[in-house]
Amino acid sequence: MAKSSAPATRKPVVLKPTYTIVNIVANTELNTDLDLYGLAKLSRDVDYEPEQFPGAIFKVHEPKAALLLFKNGKIICTGARTTADVRRAIDHAIELIKRYKNGARGR
């Protein structure tokens, strides 16, 4: 096979990416134990099936996010689009936990 005598010229690749944040994952610790069964009984938005997953899933509708609540008081927030939405979603969980701890038990 004969080699070409002309060198191959290549244009430099120019990439100009644009970014859109579609999902933020954040975690927090409440430094208190949580009764996941009790929280699930208090709110229809909390699903807790310990045979499937060790945390309770709290679906927040506004802002749209999902919180994973763990017995040791840790919370993982997923699906929020801004840090302000993360704070608002976690505030919903804190209010639910306060309601439970202050005696509002049952759906």
N, CA, C and O atoms as a GROMACS GRO file, in nm:
protein
  428
    1MET      N    1   0.084  -0.117   0.000
    1MET     CA    2   0.000   0.000   0.000
    1MET      C    3   0.089   0.124   0.000
    1MET      O    4   0.183   0.131   0.079
    2ALA      N    5   0.062   0.218  -0.085
    2ALA     CA    6   0.144   0.338  -0.098
    2ALA      C    7   0.098   0.443   0.002
    2ALA      O    8  -0.022   0.459   0.027
    3LYS      N    9   0.196   0.513   0.059
    3LYS     CA   10   0.164   0.620   0.154
    3LYS      C   11   0.134   0.748   0.079
    3LYS      O   12   0.193   0.776  -0.026
    4SER      N   13   0.042   0.825   0.131
    4SER     CA   14   0.009   0.953   0.071
    4SER      C   15   0.119   1.052   0.106
    4SER      O   16   0.166   1.054   0.220
    5SER      N   17   0.160   1.134   0.012
    5SER     CA   18   0.266   1.229   0.038
    5SER      C   19   0.215   1.356   0.104
    5SER      O   20   0.294   1.429   0.165
    6ALA      N   21   0.086   1.386   0.095
    6ALA     CA   22   0.032   1.506   0.157
    6ALA      C   23  -0.009   1.476   0.300
    6ALA      O   24  -0.082   1.380   0.325
    7PRO      N   25   0.038   1.557   0.397
    7PRO     CA   26  -0.002   1.533   0.537
    7PRO      C   27  -0.151   1.564   0.555
    7PRO      O   28  -0.205   1.656   0.495
    8ALA      N   29  -0.215   1.486   0.638
    8ALA     CA   30  -0.357   1.506   0.666
    8ALA      C   31  -0.371   1.630   0.756
    8ALA      O   32  -0.304   1.641   0.858
    9THR      N   33  -0.456   1.720   0.716
    9THR     CA   34  -0.480   1.839   0.798
    9THR      C   35  -0.609   1.819   0.875
    9THR      O   36  -0.712   1.780   0.820
   10ARG      N   37  -0.600   1.847   1.002
   10ARG     CA   38  -0.718   1.832   1.089
   10ARG      C   39  -0.752   1.966   1.150
   10ARG      O   40  -0.664   2.040   1.194
   11LYS      N   41  -0.878   1.994   1.152
   11LYS     CA   42  -0.924   2.116   1.219
   11LYS      C   43  -0.937   2.086   1.368
   11LYS      O   44  -0.981   1.978   1.406
   12PRO      N   45  -0.898   2.180   1.451
   12PRO     CA   46  -0.915   2.157   1.595
   12PRO      C   47  -1.064   2.149   1.630
   12PRO      O   48  -1.146   2.223   1.575
   13VAL      N   49  -1.095   2.062   1.719
   13VAL     CA   50  -1.233   2.045   1.763
   13VAL      C   51  -1.264   2.152   1.867
   13VAL      O   52  -1.191   2.167   1.966
   14VAL      N   53  -1.368   2.225   1.845
   14VAL     CA   54  -1.411   2.328   1.939
   14VAL      C   55  -1.543   2.283   1.999
   14VAL      O   56  -1.642   2.265   1.928
   15LEU      N   57  -1.544   2.266   2.130
   15LEU     CA   58  -1.665   2.225   2.201
   15LEU      C   59  -1.714   2.341   2.287
   15LEU      O   60  -1.637   2.404   2.359
   16LYS      N   61  -1.841   2.367   2.278
   16LYS     CA   62  -1.902   2.472   2.359
   16LYS      C   63  -2.025   2.414   2.430
   16LYS      O   64  -2.138   2.435   2.387
   17PRO      N   65  -2.001   2.341   2.539
   17PRO     CA   66  -2.115   2.277   2.607
   17PRO      C   67  -2.203   2.379   2.680
   17PRO      O   68  -2.156   2.483   2.726
   18THR      N   69  -2.328   2.347   2.689
   18THR     CA   70  -2.422   2.424   2.771
   18THR      C   71  -2.468   2.331   2.882
   18THR      O   72  -2.477   2.210   2.863
   19TYR      N   73  -2.497   2.387   2.997
   19TYR     CA   74  -2.532   2.307   3.113
   19TYR      C   75  -2.672   2.342   3.162
   19TYR      O   76  -2.713   2.458   3.162
   20THR      N   77  -2.742   2.240   3.203
   20THR     CA   78  -2.871   2.255   3.266
   20THR      C   79  -2.874   2.163   3.387
   20THR      O   80  -2.850   2.043   3.375
   21ILE      N   81  -2.902   2.219   3.502
   21ILE     CA   82  -2.912   2.135   3.622
   21ILE      C   83  -3.052   2.075   3.624
   21ILE      O   84  -3.152   2.146   3.624
   22VAL      N   85  -3.057   1.943   3.628
   22VAL     CA   86  -3.186   1.874   3.628
   22VAL      C   87  -3.207   1.793   3.755
   22VAL      O   88  -3.318   1.748   3.782
   23ASN      N   89  -3.101   1.774   3.834
   23ASN     CA   90  -3.114   1.691   3.953
   23ASN      C   91  -3.000   1.723   4.049
   23ASN      O   92  -2.883   1.714   4.012
   24ILE      N   93  -3.035   1.759   4.170
   24ILE     CA   94  -2.936   1.782   4.275
   24ILE      C   95  -2.955   1.673   4.379
   24ILE      O   96  -3.068   1.638   4.414
   25VAL      N   97  -2.845   1.620   4.427
   25VAL     CA   98  -2.850   1.523   4.537
   25VAL      C   99  -2.781   1.589   4.657
   25VAL      O  100  -2.668   1.636   4.647
   26ALA      N  101  -2.850   1.590   4.769
   26ALA     CA  102  -2.795   1.652   4.890
   26ALA      C  103  -2.826   1.563   5.010
   26ALA      O  104  -2.922   1.486   5.008
   27ASN      N  105  -2.745   1.574   5.113
   27ASN     CA  106  -2.775   1.498   5.234
   27ASN      C  107  -2.765   1.588   5.356
   27ASN      O  108  -2.699   1.692   5.354
   28THR      N  109  -2.832   1.546   5.461
   28THR     CA  110  -2.830   1.618   5.588
   28THR      C  111  -2.845   1.518   5.700
   28THR      O  112  -2.888   1.404   5.680
   29GLU      N  113  -2.809   1.560   5.819
   29GLU     CA  114  -2.825   1.478   5.939
   29GLU      C  115  -2.906   1.555   6.041
   29GLU      O  116  -2.877   1.672   6.068
   30LEU      N  117  -3.006   1.491   6.097
   30LEU     CA  118  -3.091   1.556   6.197
   30LEU      C  119  -3.042   1.532   6.340
   30LEU      O  120  -3.090   1.596   6.433
   31ASN      N  121  -2.948   1.441   6.356
   31ASN     CA  122  -2.892   1.407   6.488
   31ASN      C  123  -2.999   1.360   6.586
   31ASN      O  124  -2.994   1.391   6.705
   32THR      N  125  -3.095   1.286   6.535
   32THR     CA  126  -3.197   1.222   6.617
   32THR      C  127  -3.245   1.097   6.545
   32THR      O  128  -3.243   1.093   6.422
   33ASP      N  129  -3.287   0.997   6.618
   33ASP     CA  130  -3.341   0.876   6.556
   33ASP      C  131  -3.482   0.904   6.506
   33ASP      O  132  -3.554   0.984   6.564
   34LEU      N  133  -3.520   0.836   6.398
   34LEU     CA  134  -3.652   0.853   6.340
   34LEU      C  135  -3.731   0.723   6.350
   34LEU      O  136  -3.675   0.614   6.332
   35ASP      N  137  -3.859   0.734   6.377
   35ASP     CA  138  -3.950   0.620   6.375
   35ASP      C  139  -4.013   0.615   6.236
   35ASP      O  140  -4.113   0.680   6.209
   36LEU      N  141  -3.953   0.537   6.149
   36LEU     CA  142  -3.997   0.533   6.010
   36LEU      C  143  -4.136   0.474   5.995
   36LEU      O  144  -4.213   0.516   5.908
   37TYR      N  145  -4.170   0.375   6.080
   37TYR     CA  146  -4.306   0.319   6.076
   37TYR      C  147  -4.407   0.427   6.112
   37TYR      O  148  -4.509   0.442   6.045
   38GLY      N  149  -4.379   0.502   6.217
   38GLY     CA  150  -4.469   0.607   6.261
   38GLY      C  151  -4.486   0.717   6.158
   38GLY      O  152  -4.598   0.764   6.135
   39LEU      N  153  -4.378   0.757   6.095
   39LEU     CA  154  -4.386   0.860   5.992
   39LEU      C  155  -4.468   0.811   5.872
   39LEU      O  156  -4.543   0.888   5.813
   40ALA      N  157  -4.452   0.684   5.837
   40ALA     CA  158  -4.529   0.628   5.725
   40ALA      C  159  -4.678   0.623   5.759
   40ALA      O  160  -4.762   0.641   5.670
   41LYS      N  161  -4.711   0.599   5.885
   41LYS     CA  162  -4.852   0.599   5.925
   41LYS      C  163  -4.910   0.740   5.928
   41LYS      O  164  -5.029   0.760   5.903
   42LEU      N  165  -4.825   0.838   5.957
   42LEU     CA  166  -4.871   0.976   5.967
   42LEU      C  167  -4.899   1.039   5.830
   42LEU      O  168  -4.989   1.122   5.817
   43SER      N  169  -4.824   1.001   5.730
   43SER     CA  170  -4.838   1.066   5.599
   43SER      C  171  -4.848   0.964   5.486
   43SER      O  172  -4.772   0.868   5.482
   44ARG      N  173  -4.942   0.988   5.397
   44ARG     CA  174  -4.955   0.902   5.279
   44ARG      C  175  -4.840   0.921   5.181
   44ARG      O  176  -4.821   0.839   5.091
   45ASP      N  177  -4.764   1.027   5.198
   45ASP     CA  178  -4.652   1.055   5.110
   45ASP      C  179  -4.524   0.983   5.152
   45ASP      O  180  -4.421   0.995   5.084
   46VAL      N  181  -4.529   0.909   5.262
   46VAL     CA  182  -4.412   0.835   5.310
   46VAL      C  183  -4.437   0.686   5.291
   46VAL      O  184  -4.534   0.632   5.343
   47ASP      N  185  -4.349   0.621   5.216
   47ASP     CA  186  -4.355   0.476   5.196
   47ASP      C  187  -4.239   0.413   5.269
   47ASP      O  188  -4.124   0.454   5.252
   48TYR      N  189  -4.270   0.312   5.351
   48TYR     CA  190  -4.164   0.243   5.424
   48TYR      C  191  -4.188   0.093   5.415
   48TYR      O  192  -4.284   0.041   5.471
   49GLU      N  193  -4.100   0.025   5.345
   49GLU     CA  194  -4.102  -0.120   5.333
   49GLU      C  195  -3.962  -0.171   5.363
   49GLU      O  196  -3.880  -0.187   5.272
   50PRO      N  197  -3.933  -0.197   5.491
   50PRO     CA  198  -3.797  -0.232   5.531
   50PRO      C  199  -3.744  -0.361   5.467
   50PRO      O  200  -3.624  -0.383   5.461
   51GLU      N  201  -3.835  -0.447   5.420
   51GLU     CA  202  -3.790  -0.569   5.352
   51GLU      C  203  -3.727  -0.536   5.217
   51GLU      O  204  -3.642  -0.609   5.167
   52GLN      N  205  -3.771  -0.424   5.158
   52GLN     CA  206  -3.722  -0.382   5.026
   52GLN      C  207  -3.605  -0.285   5.034
   52GLN      O  208  -3.511  -0.294   4.955
   53PHE      N  209  -3.611  -0.192   5.130
   53PHE     CA  210  -3.511  -0.085   5.140
   53PHE      C  211  -3.508  -0.035   5.284
   53PHE      O  212  -3.615  -0.021   5.345
   54PRO      N  213  -3.392  -0.008   5.340
   54PRO     CA  214  -3.384   0.028   5.482
   54PRO      C  215  -3.433   0.169   5.515
   54PRO      O  216  -3.445   0.203   5.633
   55GLY      N  217  -3.462   0.251   5.415
   55GLY     CA  218  -3.509   0.387   5.441
   55GLY      C  219  -3.653   0.405   5.397
   55GLY      O  220  -3.706   0.327   5.318
   56ALA      N  221  -3.715   0.510   5.451
   56ALA     CA  222  -3.849   0.547   5.408
   56ALA      C  223  -3.835   0.648   5.295
   56ALA      O  224  -3.743   0.730   5.294
   57ILE      N  225  -3.926   0.641   5.199
   57ILE     CA  226  -3.923   0.733   5.085
   57ILE      C  227  -4.036   0.834   5.104
   57ILE      O  228  -4.154   0.798   5.108
   58PHE      N  229  -3.998   0.959   5.116
   58PHE     CA  230  -4.094   1.068   5.135
   58PHE      C  231  -4.099   1.147   5.004
   58PHE      O  232  -4.001   1.212   4.966
   59LYS      N  233  -4.213   1.142   4.936
   59LYS     CA  234  -4.229   1.213   4.809
   59LYS      C  235  -4.287   1.351   4.838
   59LYS      O  236  -4.400   1.364   4.887
   60VAL      N  237  -4.209   1.453   4.808
   60VAL     CA  238  -4.251   1.591   4.827
   60VAL      C  239  -4.303   1.640   4.692
   60VAL      O  240  -4.239   1.622   4.588
   61HIS      N  241  -4.421   1.702   4.695
   61HIS     CA  242  -4.484   1.745   4.570
   61HIS      C  243  -4.444   1.887   4.528
   61HIS      O  244  -4.436   1.916   4.409
   62GLU      N  245  -4.420   1.974   4.625
   62GLU     CA  246  -4.381   2.112   4.593
   62GLU      C  247  -4.276   2.158   4.692
   62GLU      O  248  -4.310   2.184   4.808
   63PRO      N  249  -4.153   2.169   4.652
   63PRO     CA  250  -4.098   2.142   4.520
   63PRO      C  251  -4.091   1.992   4.496
   63PRO      O  252  -4.086   1.914   4.591
   64LYS      N  253  -4.091   1.951   4.372
   64LYS     CA  254  -4.088   1.809   4.341
   64LYS      C  255  -3.951   1.752   4.377
   64LYS      O  256  -3.849   1.792   4.321
   65ALA      N  257  -3.952   1.658   4.472
   65ALA     CA  258  -3.828   1.594   4.517
   65ALA      C  259  -3.865   1.467   4.591
   65ALA      O  260  -3.980   1.447   4.630
   66ALA      N  261  -3.768   1.381   4.609
   66ALA     CA  262  -3.786   1.260   4.690
   66ALA      C  263  -3.681   1.264   4.799
   66ALA      O  264  -3.564   1.293   4.775
   67LEU      N  265  -3.725   1.233   4.920
   67LEU     CA  266  -3.634   1.228   5.034
   67LEU      C  267  -3.625   1.086   5.084
   67LEU      O  268  -3.727   1.019   5.102
   68LEU      N  269  -3.505   1.040   5.107
   68LEU     CA  270  -3.483   0.911   5.170
   68LEU      C  271  -3.454   0.937   5.317
   68LEU      O  272  -3.354   1.000   5.351
   69LEU      N  273  -3.544   0.889   5.403
   69LEU     CA  274  -3.530   0.909   5.547
   69LEU      C  275  -3.477   0.781   5.609
   69LEU      O  276  -3.528   0.672   5.582
   70PHE      N  277  -3.375   0.792   5.692
   70PHE     CA  278  -3.317   0.675   5.756
   70PHE      C  279  -3.334   0.683   5.907
   70PHE      O  280  -3.341   0.791   5.964
   71LYS      N  281  -3.341   0.566   5.970
   71LYS     CA  282  -3.365   0.556   6.113
   71LYS      C  283  -3.266   0.639   6.195
   71LYS      O  284  -3.302   0.693   6.299
   72ASN      N  285  -3.141   0.650   6.149
   72ASN     CA  286  -3.039   0.722   6.225
   72ASN      C  287  -3.049   0.874   6.208
   72ASN      O  288  -2.963   0.947   6.259
   73GLY      N  289  -3.152   0.924   6.138
   73GLY     CA  290  -3.172   1.066   6.124
   73GLY      C  291  -3.108   1.128   6.001
   73GLY      O  292  -3.113   1.250   5.983
   74LYS      N  293  -3.049   1.045   5.916
   74LYS     CA  294  -2.992   1.098   5.793
   74LYS      C  295  -3.100   1.108   5.687
   74LYS      O  296  -3.191   1.024   5.680
   75ILE      N  297  -3.089   1.212   5.603
   75ILE     CA  298  -3.184   1.234   5.494
   75ILE      C  299  -3.103   1.258   5.367
   75ILE      O  300  -3.006   1.334   5.367
   76ILE      N  301  -3.145   1.194   5.259
   76ILE     CA  302  -3.088   1.220   5.127
   76ILE      C  303  -3.200   1.276   5.041
   76ILE      O  304  -3.307   1.217   5.030
   77CYS      N  305  -3.174   1.391   4.981
   77CYS     CA  306  -3.272   1.457   4.893
   77CYS      C  307  -3.228   1.437   4.749
   77CYS      O  308  -3.113   1.465   4.715
   78THR      N  309  -3.318   1.390   4.665
   78THR     CA  310  -3.289   1.375   4.523
   78THR      C  311  -3.399   1.439   4.440
   78THR      O  312  -3.513   1.450   4.485
   79GLY      N  313  -3.363   1.481   4.321
   79GLY     CA  314  -3.463   1.531   4.228
   79GLY      C  315  -3.488   1.680   4.232
   79GLY      O  316  -3.555   1.733   4.143
   80ALA      N  317  -3.435   1.750   4.332
   80ALA     CA  318  -3.453   1.895   4.336
   80ALA      C  319  -3.369   1.959   4.227
   80ALA      O  320  -3.268   1.904   4.185
   81ARG      N  321  -3.412   2.077   4.181
   81ARG     CA  322  -3.341   2.145   4.073
   81ARG      C  323  -3.257   2.263   4.120
   81ARG      O  324  -3.170   2.310   4.048
   82THR      N  325  -3.283   2.311   4.242
   82THR     CA  326  -3.206   2.423   4.296
   82THR      C  327  -3.175   2.395   4.443
   82THR      O  328  -3.239   2.311   4.506
   83THR      N  329  -3.077   2.466   4.496
   83THR     CA  330  -3.045   2.448   4.638
   83THR      C  331  -3.161   2.499   4.724
   83THR      O  332  -3.185   2.446   4.833
   84ALA      N  333  -3.232   2.599   4.677
   84ALA     CA  334  -3.349   2.648   4.751
   84ALA      C  335  -3.457   2.540   4.758
   84ALA      O  336  -3.523   2.524   4.860
   85ASP      N  337  -3.474   2.465   4.649
   85ASP     CA  338  -3.571   2.354   4.649
   85ASP      C  339  -3.528   2.244   4.744
   85ASP      O  340  -3.612   2.182   4.809
   86VAL      N  341  -3.398   2.218   4.753
   86VAL     CA  342  -3.347   2.118   4.848
   86VAL      C  343  -3.387   2.159   4.989
   86VAL      O  344  -3.440   2.078   5.065
   87ARG      N  345  -3.362   2.284   5.024
   87ARG     CA  346  -3.395   2.333   5.159
   87ARG      C  347  -3.545   2.323   5.186
   87ARG      O  348  -3.587   2.280   5.294
   88ARG      N  349  -3.626   2.363   5.088
   88ARG     CA  350  -3.772   2.356   5.107
   88ARG      C  351  -3.820   2.213   5.124
   88ARG      O  352  -3.906   2.187   5.207
   89ALA      N  353  -3.765   2.120   5.045
   89ALA     CA  354  -3.806   1.980   5.056
   89ALA      C  355  -3.767   1.925   5.193
   89ALA      O  356  -3.848   1.856   5.257
   90ILE      N  357  -3.647   1.954   5.238
   90ILE     CA  358  -3.603   1.905   5.370
   90ILE      C  359  -3.686   1.970   5.480
   90ILE      O  360  -3.716   1.906   5.581
   91ASP      N  361  -3.724   2.097   5.462
   91ASP     CA  362  -3.811   2.163   5.560
   91ASP      C  363  -3.944   2.090   5.572
   91ASP      O  364  -4.000   2.081   5.682
   92HIS      N  365  -3.997   2.038   5.460
   92HIS     CA  366  -4.122   1.959   5.466
   92HIS      C  367  -4.102   1.836   5.554
   92HIS      O  368  -4.189   1.803   5.635
   93ALA      N  369  -3.990   1.770   5.540
   93ALA     CA  370  -3.961   1.652   5.622
   93ALA      C  371  -3.949   1.691   5.769
   93ALA      O  372  -4.000   1.620   5.856
   94ILE      N  373  -3.883   1.801   5.797
   94ILE     CA  374  -3.866   1.845   5.935
   94ILE      C  375  -4.002   1.875   5.998
   94ILE      O  376  -4.026   1.841   6.114
   95GLU      N  377  -4.091   1.940   5.922
   95GLU     CA  378  -4.224   1.968   5.974
   95GLU      C  379  -4.301   1.839   6.002
   95GLU      O  380  -4.369   1.829   6.104
   96LEU      N  381  -4.291   1.741   5.913
   96LEU     CA  382  -4.357   1.612   5.934
   96LEU      C  383  -4.301   1.544   6.059
   96LEU      O  384  -4.377   1.490   6.140
   97ILE      N  385  -4.171   1.546   6.076
   97ILE     CA  386  -4.108   1.482   6.192
   97ILE      C  387  -4.149   1.554   6.320
   97ILE      O  388  -4.175   1.488   6.421
   98LYS      N  389  -4.155   1.685   6.319
   98LYS     CA  390  -4.200   1.761   6.437
   98LYS      C  391  -4.344   1.725   6.472
   98LYS      O  392  -4.376   1.705   6.588
   99ARG      N  393  -4.431   1.717   6.367
   99ARG     CA  394  -4.571   1.679   6.392
   99ARG      C  395  -4.577   1.543   6.459
   99ARG      O  396  -4.654   1.524   6.554
  100TYR      N  397  -4.498   1.448   6.411
  100TYR     CA  398  -4.498   1.314   6.468
  100TYR      C  399  -4.448   1.316   6.612
  100TYR      O  400  -4.510   1.258   6.701
  101LYS      N  401  -4.338   1.384   6.636
  101LYS     CA  402  -4.279   1.386   6.770
  101LYS      C  403  -4.365   1.462   6.869
  101LYS      O  404  -4.356   1.440   6.990
  102ASN      N  405  -4.450   1.554   6.819
  102ASN     CA  406  -4.538   1.630   6.906
  102ASN      C  407  -4.674   1.562   6.926
  102ASN      O  408  -4.765   1.622   6.983
  103GLY      N  409  -4.687   1.440   6.879
  103GLY     CA  410  -4.806   1.363   6.913
  103GLY      C  411  -4.909   1.342   6.806
  103GLY      O  412  -5.009   1.277   6.834
  104ALA      N  413  -4.892   1.393   6.685
  104ALA     CA  414  -4.990   1.371   6.578
  104ALA      C  415  -4.961   1.235   6.515
  104ALA      O  416  -4.884   1.226   6.419
  105ARG      N  417  -5.023   1.132   6.567
  105ARG     CA  418  -4.995   0.995   6.518
  105ARG      C  419  -5.120   0.937   6.455
  105ARG      O  420  -5.227   0.937   6.514
  106GLY      N  421  -5.104   0.887   6.333
  106GLY     CA  422  -5.217   0.831   6.260
  106GLY      C  423  -5.246   0.912   6.136
  106GLY      O  424  -5.213   1.031   6.131
  107ARG      N  425  -5.305   0.852   6.036
  107ARG     CA  426  -5.330   0.920   5.908
  107ARG      C  427  -5.442   1.014   5.919
  107ARG      O  428  -5.477   1.080   5.821
   0.00000   0.00000   0.00000
